[in-house]
Amino acid sequence: MRLAFIIYQYFPFGGVQRNLRAIAEACIGRGHEVQVYTGHWDGDAPESLGVTLLPERGLMHYTRQQHLIRMAHAAIARDRIDAVVGFNKMPGLDIYYAGDSCFAAKAYEARPAIYRWAKRNRLALQNEAAVFAAGNRTHVLLVSKSEQSTYQRYYQTEPTRFHDLPPGISRQCVIADDHADVRLRTRSGLGLVDEQLCLLAVGSGFRTKGLDRTFDLLVRIADRFDAQLYVVGADKQRPFERMAERLQVSNRVHFLGGRNDVPELLQGADVLLHPAYFENTGNVLLEAMVAGLPVITTDVCGYASYVSDGQMGRVLPSPFDPAGYADALTEVLSVQRTEWQRRGRRFAAGADIYDRPRRACEIIESVCGTAS
C-alpha cells in the first residue's frame, strides 16, 4: 500500500513526531510505501521514507495550518495514495493517531466562553469534529484509553472506530549490563562531582511538563540536597531561564536542548521529575522505569498508573501540593539505587510497552480494506 502520513511540523524530539517515525518505519518494514506530507521537517529522514514539504502560507499560525491541509490533500490526490494517516486533527483522514487530548473538553470545561469565539479555536473545534463526529469514517489510534469517553461525550463517536494501542518505547532504554560504566561516563560528561544529586526533566513543552513546579522544588530542597537539574527538550528557554534567575536557582539548572542520548542520561540520573499539568501518555515515564530510574509524576499523566503499579516512584495526587512534591523526592531518595534497578529490570521484562509501531501498522492494514 501507498500510505500518506500528514503532520504540521516534524522535529526529532517531539513525542508525536517520534511515534510517526516509528510507525512509518514499521509500515515500511512490512512492505508498504510511506510518504510524509508536512510544512517543516527538521533533521534527517530515513532513505526509505519519502518526505513532501508543503508551502506554509498565511499570517497566522492557524491560517498556515489550514493552507497546509488543503495543499496536503491536493498532493495526496495527485500521488494516488491508498490511505491517509493524520498526526494532527483535520478533515479527510482515514486514520488519526490520537496523540493530543480532546480540544472540546479544554474549550468547554477549562476556558471561558469567549475562548471558543476566537477564530483559531473555532477552526480547532471544526478540525476535531471532522475526525470524531458521529457518522464520520475516520478511525482512531488511541494512545490513552481515558480519552475515549471524553471524545464520545462531545462527539458521540462510534466505539468501533477506536483502536487501542500499547505504549511503544525503545528497548534501547532498558538498563544496560554495563550500567555502572554508563552512569559514570554520563555523569562525568555532565560535570557532576562524586555523588552529587542529578535530577532529570525530559520533554518538550516546559510549561505543560511542570518545569516551573520543579524550579520551586529546587528552592524547597536547597537546605537538604546538593542537587543539579538537567532539562532535556526543545522549547523556548529564555522565559524559564529568567524564572530560574528570579528564584535564585539558575546555578543549579542546566538546559541541554533536544538530545539523542536520553537512554544514557536516564542511567546517569538519580530521579526523573515529571510533575506535568497534563500529559496524554508520557513515554518518558516508561523509559525511565526500564532504565531503573525512579519517577515522580502527577496523576494527570496517562501512564502514571505504570509508575504506581510497578512501584517505581511516586504519583502525586491532584490538586498538586508543592510540599508533597518535596516530600516525595525525599522518600524516593531513601530507597537504594540497586533496589530501583531491580524493580526496573522486573518491569522491563514483564510489561507490554514496546509494540505500538507494529500494532499501529496492523490496524492500518486492517482499516485500509474498508477506508473509502
N, C-alpha and C positions, 0 to 999 in steps of 0.2 A: 504493500500500500504506500501511497504518497501522502504523508501527513504534514499538515501545516500547524506549527506552534506559533501563537501570537503573544507578544508581551510588549508593553510600552517601552521599557528600558531593560537592558541586561547589564549587570555588573557582577563581578565574580564573588562578592561577599554577601549578597542578599540571600535570604533563606529560600524564597520562591524561585529565584534565579538558579540557585544550586540544584533545586529539585527539578526544574525544567531541564537542565543539562543532564542530570542523572537519568531521567525518564527518556529523554531523547536518545541517549546512548544505549539504554535498554532496548528501545524500539529498533534502533539500527542493528543491534546485536541479534535481533530476531528477524532480520531481513527486510525491514521497512526503510523507506527513504523519509527523512525529516528535513523540512525547510523551516527555519525560524524567520518570522517577519517582525521587525522591531524598528523603533525610531533611533535606537542607540545601542551599540554593542561595545562594551569595554573589556579588553583582554583578548586572548587568543581563543579561537574556536577549533574544535577537532576537525581534521581534514574531511571526515565522513559526514560532517554536519553542514548543511547549507545555510547561509545567513543572507537575507534580503534586507537591506537598510532602506527604510521608507522616509520620505521627507516629513519633517515636523513643521507645520505652518500654523501661525496664529499667535496673537499677542499674549494670550492667557494660557496657563497650563492645561486647563480643561478643553480649550479650543484646539490645542495641538493634539490632545488625545483623540478628540472626535475626528479630526482630519486623518490621523493615523489609522483609525478604524476603517474609514472609507477607503483609504489607499490600500490597506491590507486586503480587504475583500475584493477590490479590483484586481490586485496582483494574484490572489488565490484563484479567481475565476480564470485568469489568463494561464495560470500554471497547471490547471487540471488536477487539482488536489482532491483526494478521496475523502478526507475528513479533516475537520478544523478543531484544534485543541487550544483553548484560551487560558492564559495565566493571569489575565485581568478580566473583569466583568464587562461584557459587551454583547451586542446583538450578533446573530449569525453563527454561533458556536454549536458544534456537535457535542463537545465535551468541555467542561470548565473545571480546572484544577482549583479547588476552593482553599487557597492559601490565605485569604483575608476573611475577616469576620463579617457579619451581617451589617451593612451600612444602614439599613432601615431602622434597626434596633438602636443604633447610635443616634440617628437623626430624630427619632420619635421619643426615645427614652432618656437620652443623656444630654440633649441640647434644647434650647428654647425654640418655639415655633418659627421664629424668624429665620433660624438656621436653614430650614427647608425651602425658604424662598430664594436663597442665593442660587444663581443660575448653575454654578458648578455642582451644587448639591442636588439640584433637580435632575441634572444630567446623570449624576452618580446613581440616583434612585431609578432613573429610566434604564440605565445600563444593567443594574442589578435585576430589575423586573424582567428584562429581556432574557435573562438566564433562568430565573426562578419562578416566574409567574405560572400558575396552573394552565395547562394546555400547551405549554412550550415543549420543544423536543430536546432541549439541551440536557444531557446527563451530567452529573456532578461527581467528581472525585473528591470525596470528603476526608479531610485530614483530621478533623476534630468532630467527633460524634455529637458532642453537646450542641454544635451549631445547627444540626438538622432541625431540631424542634423550633429553633428561633426562625429559621427561614420559612418553615411551614406555617408558623404563626402569622407571618406577614404576607406570604405569597401562596399558601395552600398548595405548595409543591407536592406532586405525587411521590409517595415514598419509593416507588420503583425506579425513580430517576437518580436516587442517591446510591453511591457505591463507596463503602468504607475502605480506607487504605491504612495499612500498618505504618509505623514510623519507617524511616529509610536512612539510617545513619551509616557512615562508612566504618567498616571493620578496622580501618587504619587507626581509629581512636582507641581500640581495645588496648589495655595496659600491656606494654611490651615486656618481653622476657628480660631485657636489659634495662628495665625501668630506672634502676638506680643510676646507671650511667647517663640515661636520657635526662633524668631530673638534674643531675649535677651539671651537665653541659648546658641545659636550658637556663638554669638559674645563673650560671656564670655569665651567659650571654646577656642576661637582663641586668647584670650588675648587682645582684643580690649578694649580701655578705652572710656567710655562715648559715644559720637557721633563721634568718630574718623572714618574717611572715610575708608570704606572697598571696595577695588577694587578686582574683581574676574576674573581669567582667567582659563578656563576649556578646556582641550583637550590634548590628547597625540599627540606628534609631535610638539614640541615647536617652531621649526623654521617655519614650514608651517603655524602655527596658528598666527605668527607675534609677538611672545613674545619679540623679540628684539625691535619692534616698541613700545611696552608698557613700556619697560625699559627706552627708550628715553622719553616717555611721563612723567615718574616719574621725570626725570630731569627738564623738562619744567614746571611742575606744583609745583615744590618744594616750591616756594615762595607764592603759592596760597592756597594749601591744605595740611593738615596733613594726608597723605594717606598711607595706608598699602596695599600691593598687595599680594594676596594669589593665588598660582599657583597649580592647580589640574591636574594631568595627569601622565602617565607613560612614561618617556623618560630619556635620559642621561642628568643629571642635571649639571654636572661639567662645561661644556662649558658656560652655562648660569650663573652659579654662578660666574665664572671668569668675564663674561661680566658685571654683576651687581657690582662686586668689582671695575672694571675699571671705571664704570660710577658713582661710589660712591653712589649707591642706595641699597647696599646689606642689610643695616639695615632696609629697608622697603619692602624687598622681602622675602616671606616665601613659600618654596616648600612643599606641602602636600602629594605628590605622588598620586597614584590612591586611590580614596575614594568611599565608598558606601553610603555616606550621602550627596550627591550632592543636593538633594531637600532642605535639611536644610541649606546648605551653600548658596544656591541661595536666601533664605529668610533672611539670615543674612547679605548679602552683600548690597551695595548701587548701584553698576553698574557692569554689565558683559562686559568685554572688549574682543573683538574677531576680531582684525584687521588682518585677515588672508591674506596670499599671494594667497592662493587658497583654496577653500572648496567646495567639490561637493554638499553637502547639508548643514549640520550644525544643527544637532538636538539640541545642547545646546542653540542655539538662541531661539528656541521654548520653551524649558524647562524653560529658564529664563523668557520669556514673560508670561507664565501661572502662574509663581510664583510671578508675579507683579514686576519683576526686570527689569529696563530699560537696553537696549543693545546698544552698539556702535560696529559696524562691518563694513566690507568693501563690496563693490558692487560685488565682485567676488564670494561671498558665494551664494550657490544655494538657500538658504532660506532667503536671505537678504530682498526679497520683502515682506515677512511676517512682518518684523520689520517696514518697511515704511508704508505698508498698515494698520497695526494695531496701528500705531502711538506710538510705544513702544521703541523709542530711535532715534538713528541717523545711517544712512547708509552713509559711507564715499565714495565719488566718486573716480574713477581712473583717473589719477595717484594719488597715495597716497600722502597726504600732512601732514607732522608731525605737523605743526602749526594748521592745520584744525582739527586734532585729539584732540589736547589740547582744542581748542575752543568748540568742540563737547562735551567734558566732562563738561566744564563749563555750557554749555547750558542745558545738561541733568540734572545736579545737581540743576539747578534753578527751576525745577519743583518739587512740593511737593511729598513726598513718597506716600501719600494717593491717589494722582491722578494716579500715576503709578499702584498702586494696583487696582484702579477702572478699568483702561484700561486693566490690565491683566486678571481680572475676566471676563470682556466682551469678550476678545479674547478667553479665555479658554472655555467659554460657547458656542461660535458660530463657532469655527474653526474645520475643518475636519483634525485633526492631530494625531489621536490616533489609527487608524485602519490598519496600514501597515501589522502587522503579519497576521491578519485574511484575508486581501485581497491577500497577497502573497500566503497563503495556498490555497485559492480559485483558483488562477491562476495555481498553481502547479497541483491541481486536474484536472483542465480543460486541461492543456497541456499534462499531462501524458497519456491521452487517445490516443494521436497521436504521442507520442515520440517513436522512434524506433532506 
